[in-house]
Amino acid sequence: MGFLKWLIILIFQFYYLFYLTIAQPNFTFQSPCEGNVTEYPPNGTYHTNLNTLLSSLSRNIDSDGFYNATVGQDQDRVSAIGQCRADVELQTCRSCINNATRLILEKCPSKKSAFGIYDMCLIRYSNESFIGTMSTDPRFIYYFLGNFSDPQLFFNQYLTPVLTSLRTQTSAGGKRKFAANVFSAPDFQTIHALVQCTADLSAQGCYNCLSAVYSSLPDCECYAKRGNYHLMPSCIVRYEPYSFFNESLLTEAPPPLLSPPEPALLQPPPPPGKDDKTARTVIIILVPIVTIVILIGCISVILMRRRKRKLVNRREIVEGISMEDDSIAESL
C-alpha cells in the first residue's frame, strides 16, 4: 500500500508540473526584443515604473480586450499597451496578458523597449511615445508550407477581394478594430482570414497599416503559400487553411446599409408555407367559437335581466296583497 500511495503522489506531481508548463506558453511567433539594444539600470526609476505599469495591464484590460497607459517623466517615462484578439473572452485575455508581462521581462531583461506576441494577445512597451502612432517595424512573417497550384488566381480572384473587405471593416470598426472571414479557395481549400489593428490607432492609421501589408504580398516569398501570418506592432494579417479563431463572430448581423437598396434588388416575400396554412386554420376555427361565446353571453345577460324584472313585479304584487291583508285586519 505504501508503494501505491507514493506512486499516486508522484503521478499527481507530474501532472501538476505538466499543467504549469502548458498553462504559460512561450511567445508563439517571435523573439520579443528584436530591434532594441537600449538598456536601463536595475533597480532604477525606469525599472520601477516599468514594473508598476506591467503589473497593472492584465487587471485593467477592458471588455474590448485593450489597455494602454504611460508612467513617469522624461528619461524615466515608459508607455505600454496590452491587447487581445477580439474573439478572445475577457478572462482568457487577462490571463494571456498576465503571462506575457512576466515572460517579456524574462526574455528582455533590462531592455527599455520590447514587443511580444502570443497567439491570442500582444504586449508592447517603450521609453518612446508610440501610443496612437502607426508602426510597421519590426515586422515578422510566418507562412504555411503548402503552395497553391495557381497562386496568381488565388491572390487576384479570391484573397484580394476578401482582404479589401476586411480592411474596410477593420478600419471603420471603432475601438475593436477587427474583422474575419471564411471563404472557399482553389484546390478545394477553405481559407480562414483575420485582420486586426491595435485600438489606439485612428481609422486612417489602421487602414495604412493593413495597406502596408497588402502592398508587400505580391513581392513576398510567401506569395504562393496557403497560409500567411504577418505581425507588426500596430496590426496583424493572417490567413490559414484551418480554423484558428472563434467563427461564431461571423454570424453576427452585418452593419446597416448606408442607403436603402434599389427596389429591383429587394427580395420578394417568401411564398406561403406550412406556417401560413396553420395560422389560417387556427383563425378559421377561432372566429366561430368566439362569435358563439359572445352570442351566448349576450343571451344570458338578456335572460337574466328579464328574470330579474319578473321577480321584481312578483314582489310588488305580493307586497300589495300584504298591505291589503293588513288593512282588513286593522278594520276588524
C-alpha positions as CSV (number, residue, x, y, z in Angstrom):
1,M,0.0,0.0,0.0
2,G,2.9,2.4,0.8
3,F,4.4,2.0,-2.7
4,L,1.0,2.6,-4.3
5,K,0.5,5.7,-2.2
6,W,3.8,7.2,-3.3
7,L,3.1,6.3,-6.9
8,I,-0.1,8.2,-6.8
9,I,1.6,11.2,-5.3
10,L,4.3,11.2,-8.0
11,I,1.7,10.9,-10.7
12,F,-0.2,14.0,-9.4
13,Q,3.1,15.9,-9.1
14,F,4.0,15.1,-12.6
15,Y,0.5,16.2,-13.8
16,Y,0.8,19.5,-11.9
17,L,4.2,20.3,-13.4
18,F,2.9,19.4,-16.9
19,Y,-0.2,21.7,-16.3
20,L,2.1,24.6,-15.3
21,T,4.1,24.1,-18.4
22,I,1.2,24.3,-20.8
23,A,-0.6,27.0,-18.9
24,Q,2.2,29.5,-19.5
25,P,3.2,29.1,-23.1
26,N,6.2,30.8,-24.7
27,F,5.8,33.7,-27.1
28,T,4.3,32.0,-30.1
29,F,5.8,33.7,-33.1
30,Q,8.8,35.9,-32.3
31,S,11.6,37.0,-30.1
32,P,10.1,39.9,-28.1
33,C,13.3,42.0,-28.0
34,E,14.1,42.4,-31.7
35,G,15.4,45.8,-32.8
36,N,16.3,47.2,-29.4
37,V,19.6,47.3,-27.6
38,T,18.9,50.2,-25.2
39,E,19.0,49.1,-21.5
40,Y,18.0,50.6,-18.2
41,P,20.0,50.2,-14.9
42,P,18.5,47.7,-12.5
43,N,16.5,49.0,-9.5
44,G,16.4,52.5,-11.0
45,T,13.3,54.7,-11.6
46,Y,12.7,53.3,-15.1
47,H,12.7,49.8,-13.7
48,T,10.2,50.7,-11.0
49,N,7.9,52.5,-13.5
50,L,8.1,49.6,-15.9
51,N,7.2,47.0,-13.2
52,T,4.4,49.2,-11.9
53,L,2.9,49.6,-15.4
54,L,3.2,46.0,-16.5
55,S,1.7,44.7,-13.2
56,S,-1.5,46.8,-13.9
57,L,-2.0,45.7,-17.6
58,S,-4.0,42.5,-17.1
59,R,-6.4,43.8,-14.5
60,N,-7.1,46.9,-16.4
61,I,-7.9,45.2,-19.7
62,D,-11.4,46.4,-20.7
63,S,-14.2,44.5,-22.3
64,D,-12.8,45.3,-25.7
65,G,-9.6,43.5,-24.8
66,F,-7.3,46.6,-24.7
67,Y,-5.5,48.8,-22.3
68,N,-2.7,51.4,-22.6
69,A,-1.0,53.7,-20.1
70,T,2.1,55.9,-19.5
71,V,4.0,56.2,-16.3
72,G,6.9,58.5,-15.3
73,Q,8.6,61.6,-16.7
74,D,11.4,62.5,-19.1
75,Q,14.0,59.7,-19.4
76,D,12.1,57.5,-16.9
77,R,8.9,57.7,-18.9
78,V,7.5,54.3,-20.1
79,S,4.4,53.6,-22.2
80,A,2.8,50.2,-22.7
81,I,-0.2,48.6,-24.4
82,G,-1.8,45.2,-24.0
83,Q,-4.3,43.9,-26.5
84,C,-6.0,40.6,-27.2
85,R,-7.5,39.2,-30.4
86,A,-11.1,40.4,-30.5
87,D,-12.6,36.9,-30.5
88,V,-11.0,36.0,-27.1
89,E,-13.1,36.1,-23.9
90,L,-12.1,38.6,-21.3
91,Q,-10.9,36.2,-18.6
92,T,-8.7,34.3,-21.2
93,C,-7.4,37.7,-22.4
94,R,-6.4,38.8,-19.0
95,S,-4.7,35.5,-18.3
96,C,-2.8,35.8,-21.6
97,I,-1.7,39.4,-20.8
98,N,-0.7,38.4,-17.3
99,N,1.6,35.6,-18.6
100,A,3.0,37.9,-21.3
101,T,4.0,40.6,-18.8
102,R,6.0,38.1,-16.8
103,L,7.6,36.4,-19.8
104,I,8.6,39.5,-21.6
105,L,10.7,40.6,-18.6
106,E,12.4,37.2,-18.5
107,K,13.1,37.4,-22.3
108,C,14.1,41.0,-22.3
109,P,15.9,41.8,-19.1
110,S,16.9,45.5,-18.7
111,K,15.5,46.4,-22.2
112,K,13.8,49.8,-22.5
113,S,11.7,48.6,-25.4
114,A,10.1,45.2,-26.2
115,F,7.4,43.7,-28.3
116,G,6.0,40.2,-27.9
117,I,3.0,38.3,-29.2
118,Y,1.1,35.2,-28.1
119,D,-1.4,33.6,-30.4
120,M,-4.2,35.4,-28.5
121,C,-2.6,38.6,-27.2
122,L,0.3,41.0,-27.6
123,I,2.2,43.3,-25.3
124,R,4.4,46.3,-26.1
125,Y,6.3,48.8,-24.0
126,S,8.9,51.5,-24.8
127,N,10.6,54.6,-23.4
128,E,9.5,56.4,-26.6
129,S,5.9,57.7,-27.0
130,F,4.2,55.4,-29.5
131,I,0.6,55.2,-28.4
132,G,-1.6,56.4,-31.3
133,T,1.2,56.2,-33.8
134,M,1.2,53.6,-36.6
135,S,4.3,51.4,-36.6
136,T,5.3,48.6,-39.1
137,D,8.7,47.9,-37.6
138,P,9.7,45.3,-36.6
139,R,7.8,43.0,-38.9
140,F,7.7,39.3,-38.8
141,I,6.3,36.8,-41.4
142,Y,5.4,33.2,-40.9
143,Y,3.8,31.1,-43.6
144,F,2.2,27.7,-44.2
145,L,4.5,25.4,-46.2
146,G,1.9,24.2,-48.8
147,N,1.5,26.1,-52.1
148,F,-1.5,26.8,-54.3
149,S,-1.3,25.2,-57.7
150,D,-2.2,28.6,-59.2
151,P,-1.0,31.4,-56.8
152,Q,-2.0,34.3,-59.1
153,L,-5.5,33.0,-59.4
154,F,-5.9,32.6,-55.7
155,F,-4.4,36.0,-54.9
156,N,-6.3,38.0,-57.6
157,Q,-9.7,36.4,-57.6
158,Y,-10.1,35.1,-54.1
159,L,-7.7,36.6,-51.5
160,T,-7.6,40.3,-52.7
161,P,-11.4,40.9,-52.5
162,V,-11.6,39.3,-49.1
163,L,-8.7,41.3,-47.6
164,T,-10.0,44.5,-49.2
165,S,-13.4,44.0,-47.5
166,L,-11.7,43.1,-44.1
167,R,-9.6,46.2,-44.3
168,T,-12.6,48.4,-44.7
169,Q,-14.5,46.7,-41.9
170,T,-11.5,46.9,-39.5
171,S,-10.5,50.5,-40.1
172,A,-14.2,51.5,-39.6
173,G,-14.7,49.2,-36.6
174,G,-14.4,51.8,-33.7
175,K,-12.3,50.7,-30.8
176,R,-12.4,47.0,-31.6
177,K,-10.6,47.1,-35.0
178,F,-11.1,43.5,-36.0
179,A,-12.7,41.6,-38.9
180,A,-12.6,37.9,-40.1
181,N,-14.0,35.8,-42.8
182,V,-14.1,32.2,-44.1
183,F,-14.1,31.6,-47.9
184,S,-13.5,28.9,-50.5
185,A,-10.3,28.9,-52.5
186,P,-8.9,26.8,-55.3
187,D,-7.6,23.3,-54.7
188,F,-10.7,22.5,-52.6
189,Q,-9.3,24.7,-49.8
190,T,-11.3,26.6,-47.2
191,I,-9.3,29.7,-46.0
192,H,-9.8,31.4,-42.7
193,A,-8.7,35.1,-42.7
194,L,-8.4,37.6,-39.9
195,V,-7.1,41.2,-39.6
196,Q,-6.8,43.4,-36.6
197,C,-5.2,46.8,-35.6
198,T,-4.3,48.0,-32.1
199,A,-7.2,50.0,-30.6
200,D,-5.1,53.1,-30.1
201,L,-4.9,53.8,-33.9
202,S,-7.1,56.1,-35.8
203,A,-9.2,54.7,-38.6
204,Q,-6.7,56.1,-41.1
205,G,-3.7,54.7,-39.2
206,C,-5.3,51.2,-39.2
207,Y,-6.1,51.5,-42.9
208,N,-2.5,52.5,-43.6
209,C,-1.0,49.7,-41.5
210,L,-3.1,47.0,-43.3
211,S,-2.3,48.6,-46.7
212,A,1.4,48.3,-45.9
213,V,1.0,44.5,-45.5
214,Y,-1.2,44.1,-48.6
215,S,1.1,46.0,-50.9
216,S,4.1,43.8,-49.9
217,L,2.3,40.5,-50.5
218,P,2.9,40.2,-54.3
219,D,6.7,40.5,-53.8
220,C,6.9,38.3,-50.7
221,E,8.4,34.8,-50.9
222,C,5.2,33.7,-49.1
223,Y,3.1,34.8,-52.1
224,A,2.2,31.2,-53.2
225,K,1.6,29.9,-49.7
226,R,-1.8,28.6,-48.5
227,G,-1.3,30.4,-45.2
228,N,0.4,33.6,-44.0
229,Y,0.9,35.4,-40.7
230,H,2.2,39.0,-40.8
231,L,2.9,40.5,-37.4
232,M,3.7,44.2,-36.8
233,P,3.4,46.3,-33.6
234,S,0.3,48.1,-35.0
235,C,-1.6,45.4,-36.9
236,I,-1.7,41.7,-37.9
237,V,-2.9,40.0,-41.1
238,R,-3.4,36.3,-41.0
239,Y,-5.0,33.6,-43.2
240,E,-4.7,29.9,-42.8
241,P,-6.2,26.7,-44.4
242,Y,-7.6,25.8,-40.9
243,S,-9.8,27.4,-38.3
244,F,-7.9,29.4,-35.7
245,F,-10.5,31.9,-34.4
246,N,-14.0,31.9,-33.0
247,E,-16.2,31.7,-36.1
248,S,-19.4,32.4,-34.2
249,L,-18.5,36.1,-34.6
250,L,-19.2,35.7,-38.3
251,T,-22.9,35.0,-37.6
252,E,-23.4,38.5,-36.1
253,A,-25.7,40.8,-38.0
254,P,-23.9,43.0,-40.6
255,P,-24.0,46.8,-40.1
256,P,-26.9,48.6,-41.6
257,L,-26.6,49.8,-45.2
258,L,-25.8,53.5,-45.7
259,S,-28.6,53.8,-48.3
260,P,-31.6,51.6,-49.0
261,P,-31.3,49.1,-51.8
262,E,-32.9,49.6,-55.2
263,P,-36.5,48.2,-55.4
264,A,-35.4,45.8,-58.1
265,L,-32.9,44.3,-55.8
266,L,-35.3,43.7,-52.9
267,Q,-36.1,40.1,-52.3
268,P,-39.7,39.1,-52.8
269,P,-41.6,37.9,-49.8
270,P,-41.3,34.2,-49.2
271,P,-44.1,32.0,-50.6
272,P,-46.8,30.9,-48.2
273,G,-45.8,27.7,-46.5
274,K,-46.9,25.4,-43.7
275,D,-46.8,28.2,-41.1
276,D,-49.3,30.3,-43.1
277,K,-51.7,27.4,-43.6
278,T,-51.6,26.6,-39.9
279,A,-52.3,30.2,-39.0
280,R,-55.2,30.4,-41.4
281,T,-56.7,27.1,-40.0
282,V,-56.5,28.5,-36.4
283,I,-58.2,31.7,-37.4
284,I,-61.0,29.8,-39.2
285,I,-61.6,27.7,-36.1
286,L,-61.3,30.5,-33.5
287,V,-63.6,33.1,-35.2
288,P,-66.9,30.9,-35.0
289,I,-66.0,29.9,-31.4
290,V,-65.5,33.4,-30.3
291,T,-68.7,34.5,-32.0
292,I,-70.7,31.7,-30.4
293,V,-69.3,32.6,-26.9
294,I,-70.3,36.3,-27.4
295,L,-73.8,35.3,-28.5
296,I,-74.3,33.0,-25.5
297,G,-73.0,35.8,-23.2
298,C,-75.5,38.3,-24.7
299,I,-78.4,35.8,-24.5
300,S,-77.5,35.0,-20.9
301,V,-77.5,38.7,-19.9
302,I,-80.8,39.3,-21.6
303,L,-82.5,36.3,-19.9
304,M,-81.1,37.3,-16.5
305,R,-82.4,40.8,-16.9
306,R,-85.9,39.5,-17.9
307,R,-85.9,37.1,-15.0
308,K,-84.9,39.9,-12.6
309,R,-87.7,42.1,-14.0
310,K,-90.3,39.3,-13.4
311,L,-89.1,38.8,-9.8
312,V,-89.5,42.5,-9.1
313,N,-93.1,42.6,-10.5
314,R,-94.0,39.5,-8.5
315,R,-92.6,41.1,-5.3
316,E,-94.6,44.2,-5.9
317,I,-97.8,42.1,-6.3
318,V,-97.0,40.1,-3.1
319,E,-96.4,43.4,-1.1
320,G,-99.7,44.8,-2.4
321,I,-101.6,41.7,-1.1
322,S,-99.9,42.0,2.3
323,M,-100.9,45.6,2.6
324,E,-104.5,44.7,1.7
325,D,-104.5,42.0,4.4
326,D,-103.1,44.4,7.0
327,S,-105.9,46.9,6.2
328,I,-108.5,44.2,6.6
329,A,-107.1,43.1,9.9
330,E,-107.0,46.7,11.1
331,S,-110.6,47.3,10.2
332,L,-111.7,44.2,12.0
